[in-house]
Amino acid sequence: MLSLGRAGLLAAAVIAACAVAVLVIGLWRRDARYLESGRRAILAQFGLLTVASLSLVALFVTDRFDVAAVFYHSRSDQPLQYKIAGLWASAETSLLFWAWVLSGFAALVAAFPPRQARELTPHALAIMAAINGFFSFLVAFVSNPFVLLPAPQPDGWGMNPMLLNPGMLIHPTTQYLGYVGFTVPFAFAVTALLLKRTDDAWIRATRPYTLWAWLFLSVGMIYGAQWAYTELGWGGFWAWDPVENAALLPWLTGTAFLHSVMLQERRGMFKLWNVGLIAVTFLLTVFGTFITRSGVLASVHAFSDTTIGHYFLGFLAAAAGLSLYLSISRRHLLAGEHRLESPLSKESSFLLNNLLLLAMAVGVFWGTVYPLVSRAFTGQTVSLGEPFFNRVAVPVGVLLVLLMGICPLIAWRRASARNLARNFLWPLVAGVAALAALVASLGPDRFWAALALAAAVFALATVVLDVARAVAVRRQLSGDPAGPAVWRLLSGNRRRYGGYLVHVGVVFMIVGIVGGSAFVQEVEAPLEVGQSLTLRDYTVQYRGLSVEEQGRISVVHADLLVLRGGREVGTLRPAKEFHPQSENPRSEVAILGSLREDLYVILGGWEDYGRIAAFKVQLHPLMAWLWLGMYGLILGTVFAAWPQARQVARGRARSSLDAAAGGGR
């Protein structure tokens, strides 16, 4: 498997270069034979990287501890799923996984070219092949995961204990799929500029890829937050860490892009803006890779001791330079077909949405790179902490939630007073009433939290009101019962109502974020066996420690009885795991959760053989709504992206490439 993996990597790097060469020649000569060869080379490269990836997984599964990546990130008694996860557990192996996923996206485009942009596909494939060639070169010649140790080892160090969590199977994979997926719309956007095709064909052709990339990036971030919440034992879910921020940045610009393309499709506006947005989004995914692997910023998520950061910096500069040159040189072709007619219009609300998202992205970017700026100018590394990021994110986030309620329902071109009153009177009443009630109950010192929750009420009310009205009209016209009327309404316009479901999911997430950030209560105390501590109406009674041996891992559990209002509601077992390869124990928090709140317990330490143990007990109101909202976001995006029956048919790859080449020579 070692030789097969190495051969697959080398062959994939060579094939990537060949794919670029033959596609460029085919485009230059307008020769379909070369284009077909390039298409097949892209499919072959995906096959070769699949072989290399499966070979690496086989080395992990069969405990080949003479391979450095396996030795440092696996051991003989490591569960099978985490051996497989070795494919993305280190800088070297994750780079192979990245290249493999990227080649998969390119192969998908090569096998099923989007029918809306057949003329653009060969050029886009050449760009994707060039990008994948860069990654394949790095994996094969700079950061090879198949390096051998000087001498065979009887067993490995094992994966970092912090990574032995189900989140390791979901968070990195979805994060990479999100990052890499934005390569497709970027490649088509650059192609459109090269060919001076400034219509919306490239947007329509890549819309499914953009939606799925955005969804994967969203899921990756949320699962990462859930992993941090349940694993790290600090009670939070987002720390504004540089690598976390690096994932948030393309999500913000990608979200702006998904909204602004509607204006280009509907009104022919924001053409230059949209090209810039997708270029920035792609560049930010590369920036995130640079941050993770360069070591220029300290992060608990970053890979250490990597030497490939400067390669990414060079690639980032080249991609940025090409995007900027094409955007400037083609700017006269990207003028909008219409102008904003009124500040009270859907167009203006979308523009404001974009500006707010970009303002948040700029603030997060500045806070992330500020340590580099301070070191360059003062010689001292100064970091901007959580207060800075919250000052940026909270007010902008509240305005974005308000716009989520306004954008879908405000009229195109110019909204009338009648339109505004009809669509927003009752949602506004609901939001203001919620704000008044929340400020009265929470106090003025929590105004921003109250305002965020009231904005969520307003946004949710606009969705409910609009859907209810549409269902009523459909039932009146068709006579359908409520259930079929709702389904026919939603399925008849998947894009609109899928977006509504996404908005509802985001509203739920906002509720969870506010509750889990602004209203946390905490008590910390040592307890003797039989003693209790109280937090609000919860009583937590300590019953003792127990030790469990799980192979080479020793697990110390604290047994706790939980009462609420004097009535037993459950038991909790927070724990510490001791791994031989780690000096510090790994915390396992215990959570008693409901839609109302999470009771969150952390075992600190103990003495006198467990007669006394220290605990931190926290209450996190509404946290479940954050995770519940994620499923609404997933459902809405899948619903919006799922093709209608008439969209399933696709042209054959070869015929589209022949058409783009002008029929060959």
N, C-alpha and C positions, 0 to 999 in steps of 0.2 A: 504493500500500500504506500510505503514511503516513496519508492521509485515512481509509482504511478502518479502520486500527487505532485511530485516535482516535475515530472514530464508534462502533466496537464497544465501546470502553471506556466512553464516555459512556452509550451505550444499556444496557450491562450494569449500570451503577450505578443507572440509573433503573428498569430492570426488577427489580433486587433489591429496591428500595423498594416497587415495586408488588406483588411477590410477598409480602412481609411484610404489606402492607396487606390484600390480598384474602384471604390465608389467615386473618388475624385476624378479618376480617369474617365469613368463612365459618364459622369456629369459633364466633364469638359468636352468629350467626344459625342455626347448624347447617344451612347451605345448601350442598349438594354442588356447585352451580354455581360458587360462589366458590372452593371448594376445588379444583375441577378447573382453574379459571383460574390459581390459585396454583401448582398442579403444572406446568402448561404454562409458566408464567413462569419457573420454576426450570429447566426444560429449555431454554427460550429463552436464559436467561442463560448457561448452559453453552455454547450455540452461539455467542453473541456473544463470550464470552471466548476461545473457540476461534479465532474469526476474528481477534481482536486478537492472540492469541499467534502464530498462523501469519503474520500480517502483520509482526510484529516479527522473526520468524525470516527472512522474505523480505527484510527490510531488511538484516539481517546478511549473508545469502547474496549479495545483489546489491551489497554494498559501498556502502551509502548513508551516506557519511561526513559528510553534513550533519546526521545525527541524532546527538545527543550520546552516547547509549548505544553506538551502533555505533562511533563515532570512538574512544571511550576503551577499548573492549573487543574490537576486531577490527582487522584490516588486510587488505590485498588478498591477500597470500600466506599467510594463516592457513589451516590445513587446514579442510576443510568441517565436520568433526565439531565443531571448536571454535568455528566460526562459529555453528552451531546451539546450542552450549552457551552462547552469549551470552544465551539466554533466561533463564538463572539465574545469570549471572556477576556481576551488580551488584545494588545495593540496589533500584533501580527495577525492573529486569527480573525479578529473583527475586520481587518482590512480585506482579507480574502472574502469574508462574508459580504462586505460592502460591494466588492467587485462582482461577486456572483449575483447579487440582487440587481445591480446595475445592468449586467449582461442579460438578466432575465427580462427587465423592462425593454431593453433594446430588441431582444428576440421577439417579444410580444408585438412590438411595433412592426418588426420585419415580417412576422407571420400574418398579422392582421392589420394591415395599414388602414388608417382612418379614411373612410370614403369621402369625408368632407374636404380633405387636403391631400389628394393623391400626388399632386405636383410637388408638394413640399416634402413628401416622405423620404425620397432618396437623400436630399440634402440633410434632413434631420437625422437620418441614420448615420451619415458620415460624421456629423457633430457628436452624436452619442458614441460612435465607435472611437472617436478621438478622445473623448472623456474617459471611456472605459479603458482605452489604451494607456492613459496616464496611471489609472489605478492598477491595472494589470502589471505595468512596469514596476511600480512600487512593491507590489506583492512578490513579484518574481525575483527582483534584483536588489531591493533595498530592505524590505521588511518581510523576509521569507518565513512562513510558519513551520517549515519542515527542517529547520536547523537541528543538527544532532549535538548532543552533549559530548564532552571529551571521553566520558566513560559511561557505560550503562548503569542505571540506578535500580535498586530493588523495589522502590516505591516512590511515589511523588509527594510533593508538599501539600497538594490539595488546593482546591479553589478557596479564595478568601471567604472565611465564614460568613461575612456580611452578604455574600452573593448567593448563599444556599437558601434561596427563598423562591417561591413560585413566580415572584415578580421578575426573576432573572430569565424566565422562559418567555415572558410577554413584553416587558418594557424595552429591552434593547432591540428585539426583533422588529417591533412595530415602529420604534424610533428610527431605525435604519430604513425601513420601507418608506416612511414619511420623507426622510431626507432625500433618498435616492429618487423617489417618485417625481419630485419637482424637476428632475433632469429632462423629462419628456417635454413639458410645456416650454421649458427654456430653449431646448433644441429647436422646436418648431417656431418659437418667437424669433430666434436668431435667423432661422431660414427665411421667415417672412421678410425680415429686414434685408437680407442678402438679395432676395428675389424681387424686392420692392412690392411685395404683396401686402398691402396695408388694410385689407378688409378683415373680417372676423373669422375667416376660415380656420386659421391656426387655433383660435380660441375654442371653436366648436369641435375641432378635431381632438383636442387634448383635454376637453372638459372632464371626461371620466377619470383620466389619469390625475388631473389636478384635485378632483374631489377625493379620490382614494388616497392620494398622498397626504392631503390635509387631514383626512380621517385617521390615517395611521399615525401621523404626527400628534394629533390630539390624544388618541388612545395611549400612545407612548408616554406623553407627559402626565396624563392622569394616572396611569398605572405606576409611573415613577413616583408620583406624589403619594399614592396609596402604599407603595413599598416603603417609602420613607416614614410614613405615619405608623405603619405596623411593625417596622423592623428596627429603626435606629434608636428608639427609646427616648426621644426628646419631646414627643408630643406634637410636633409640627408636621407639615406636609410640603412646605415650600420654603427654602432657605435663601433664595436669591443667590444661589451658588453660580459661579461663572458657567459651568456646563449646563445647569438648568436654564440659565438665561440664554445660552447659545441655542437651545432648543425652542425657547419661547420666541426668539426674534423672527425666524422664518415663519413661525405660526402666525404672528401678528401681520407680517407683510403678505403672507399667503391668504389670510382672511380678508385683508383689504383687497387683494386681487380678485378673489371670488365674488366680492360685492361689486367692484368697479367694472368688471367685464360685462355685467348686465347693461350698463349704460352704452357700451360699445355695440353690443348686440341689438339693443332696442333703438338707440338714438344715434349711433355712429360717433359717440363722444369718447374722450379720454384714451385715444389710441396710443399716443406717446406715453401717457401715464401708465397704461397697462403693460406695455413692453418694459418700461422701467421697473414696475413692481415685480414682474416675474423674474427679471434679471437679478434684482436685489434679493429676492427670495432664494434663488439658486445660489447666489454668492454667499448668503448667510448660512446655507447648509454647509458650504465648504469652510466658511469661517468657524462653524461649530466643530467640524472635524479638525481644523487647525488648533483650536483651543484645547480639545481633548487630547491631542497627541503631541503638542509642541512643548508643554510644560511651562509656557510663559506666564500662566496664571495658576495659582494654587487652587485645587479643587479636590474634594473627596471622590469625585466621579472620574477624574482624569487619569489616563494611563501615565505611568512614570517611566523615566529612563528611555524615552523614545528620541530618535534622531532624525525624524522625517518631517518635522515642522516646517523647515525652510522649503521643502518641496511643495507643500501645500500653499505656502505663502507665495511662491513663484506662480503656481497654477492660479491662485486667486487673483494675482495682479494681471495675468494674461487674460483671464476670462472677463475681469472688470474692464480692462482696456478695450477688448473687442466689443463688449456690450456698449460701452460709452461711445466708441467711434461710430458704430453703426447707428446708434440712436441719434447722434448729432448730425451725421451725414444724411440721414433719411428723415430728419425732423419735418422738412417741408412736405413730405408725403403723409405725415401722421397728424395733420391738422384735423380737428373735429368737424363733423358735418353740421353740428348745431351748437348753440351756446346756451348757457343757463339763462332761463327767462324770468325766474323768480326765486328769491330765497326760500319761499314756501312751496317746495316741489320735491318730488322724489329724487330728482337729479341732485339738488342741493343737499338733501339728507344723506345721499350716498357719498357725496364729496366730503361732507363733514365727518361721516363715518371713517372714510379713508384717512383724513387728516388726523383724527384722534388716534387711530391705530398706529399711524406713522409717528405721531408725537410720543406715544408710549414706547415704540420701538427705539426711537432716538434716545429717549431717557434711559431705557434699560441698557442700550449699547454703551452709552457714555458711562453709566455706573459700572458696567462690566470691565471696560478697558481703562478706567481711570487709574488703577494701580500702575499700568504701563506708562501712562502719561506722567503721573507724578514721579515715577522712577526716572523717566527720561529727562525731566526738567529740574528735579530737586535732588535726585540721587537717593530718595527715600520712597519706599513703597507704602502708599496710603490707600486704603480700601474704603469705599462707600458702603455702609452697612444697610441693614433692613430699613431703618427710618427713611433713608433717601429714596429707596425703591418704592416704599409705600406712599411717600408724598407724590411720586409720579403716577403710580398705578391707581390709587384709590379714586381721586377725582375724575381721571380720564375713564376709568372703568364704570363709574356711575353714569357719566354722560353716554357711554356706549350702550349701557343697558336701556337708558331712555330712548336712544335712537333705534334699538331693536324693536321697540313698540311703534315708533313713528314711521320708519322707512317702509315697511310693507304696505301700509294703508294710506299714506299720503298720495295725492294725485300726481301724475306725470305733468310736466311743463309748468303748471300753475295751479295751486290748490285754492279753492274758493272757501269763503267763510262757511258755507253750507257743508262742504266736504269735511272741513276740520271739525265742525260741531257734531256732525253725524258719526264720524269715526272715533273721535277722541274725548267726547264729553264724559261719557260714563267711565272709561278707563282712567281719565284724569281725576274724576271724583273718587274712584277707588284708590288711586295712588295717594292723593292728598289726605284722604281719611286714614289710610294706613300710616302715612308719615306722622300725622297728628297723634294717632294712638301710640305709635312706637316711641316718639319723643316724650310723650307723657309718661310712658311706663319705664323707659330706659334712662331718661334724663338728657339734658342738652350736651353733656360731655361725650355722648355716643351718637352725636348727630350724623356723622358720616355713615356709621353702620345702619342707623335708621333710614337714612336717605337711600342707601343701596338696596335695602329690603323693600322700601316703598317703590323704588324704580322697578324692581322685579315684579311687584304686584301690578304696576301699570303695564309693563310689557306683556305679562301673562294675560291680563284682561283684554288687551287689544287682539291677541290671537284668539281667545275664546269668543269674543264678540264677533269677529270677522267670520270664523268658521260656523258659528251658530246661525248667522244671517245667511250665509251661503247654503247651508243645509236646509234652512227653512224655505228658501227660494226654490231649491231643487225639488223638495217634497211637494211644494205647491204646484210646480209645473208638471212633475212626473207622477205624483201620487205614490212614490216609493215609501215604504216604511223607513224609520229612522236609520236602522243599521245599514241596509243597502244604499240609502241616500248618502250616508257619510262615506262609505267605501267608494262609491262611484265619483263622489266629489274629489276625494283625495287622490285616487288613482288616475283621474282625468287630467290632473295637473301635478305630476309628481314633483316637479322642480319647486313649485310654489309651496306646496304643503309639506314636502320634505324639509324645506327651509324653515317652515313654521315649527316642525318637530325639533329641528336643531335648536331653534331659539328657545323652545320650552326646556330642552335639556340644559342649555346654557343658563337659563333663569334658575333652574333647580341647583345648578352648580354654584351660582352666585350666592344663593341662600346658604349652601353648605360652607362656602368659603368665608362668608361673613360670620356665620355662627361659630365655625371652628377657629376663627381668628380673633374676633372682638369680644366674645363672651366666655372665654375659657376661665374656669375656676380651678384652683389648685390648693392642695394641702400636702405637706411633706412631714413625716414623723417616723421615729423608730417605735416598734411595737414588740412587746413581749408576747409569748404564746398566750392566747386567750384575751388579749387586749384588742381594743377597737379604735378606729378613728372615724370621724363623721365629716362628710362634705355635703352640705345642703341637706336633702332628706335621705341620703345614702349613708349606711353604716357598713364599714368593712372590718371584719374580724379576722385576726391572724390566728391560724390553727397549727402552724409549724412548717418545717422544711422537709422535703423528701429528695433523695438522690436517685437518679436513674442513669445506668450506663448504656450508651448506644454505640457499641463498637469502641472506637477510640475517643468518643465524645462523652463527656460527663455533663449531665443536665441536672441542675439544682432548681427544684420547683418550690414555690411558696404556695401553700394552700390557704385560700381566703374564702370566707363566707360573706355574701353580700345581702344586705337587707335594705328594703326601702319602705319607709314609714312603718318600721317594725315588722314587716313581712318579708320572708326569705324570697329572693328573686333569682338567685343563682350562685354559682361558685366560679372563682377565677384562679388561674394558676400561672402567674407571671414567673419567668424563669431566667436563669443565666446558663449559657452553654459554654463549656470549656473545650477548646479545640487544641490539639497538640501543636499545630503550626502557627498558633496565634498567642501572643502574650496576654492580650486582653480578652475577657469573656464577651460573648455575644448576647445582647439582651433580647429576650422574647417578651414583648408586652402582652398583657391580657386585656381584652376589651369586651365589655358587656354593652351591646349596641341596640339601638332602636331608632325609629324615625325621629324621635324627639331629641335624643342625645346619646353620646357614648360615655360610659364610665371607663376610664383609661388608667391602668395600674402598671407601674414600673417597679420592679424589685431592684433596690439599690445595692445593699450589702447586708452582711449578717455577722454576728459574733456569738461566742459561747455555744458553738455547734448548732446554731440556729435558734437558740432560745430567744434571741433578740434579732430582729430584721428591720431594715429601713425601707420605707415605701414612699413613692410619690404617686398621689392619686389626683387625677384631673377629670373634669367634666367638660366635654366638648359638645355644646348644643348643635343640633341640626347637621352633624357631619355626614350622616348617611345620605343626605340630599346631594352632596358632592358626587358620590359614587353612583347614585341613582340617576343623576343628570347625565353622567357619562353614557349610560345605556340609551337615554333619549337622544343624545347627540349621535351615537352610532346608528340607531334605528332611522333617524331622520336623514342622515347622509346616505345610507344604503338605499333608502326609499327614493331619494332624489337622483341617485346615480344609476339605479337599476334601469336598464333600457326598456322602452316601450316595445310592444310586440313588433311594430313596424320598423324598429331600429336594429333588430337582431341580425338581419341579413348583412353580410359584409362582402365586399369584393375580394377576389382572390389576389394574393400578394403579387404574383408575377404579372398579372394583367395591369395592375396599378403602376408597377415599376416600368413596364413597357410603355404605358401611356405617358409617364413622366419623361421618358427618354425619347419620345417622338417616334416610337415604333422600331428603333434600332437602325442598323445600317446594312 
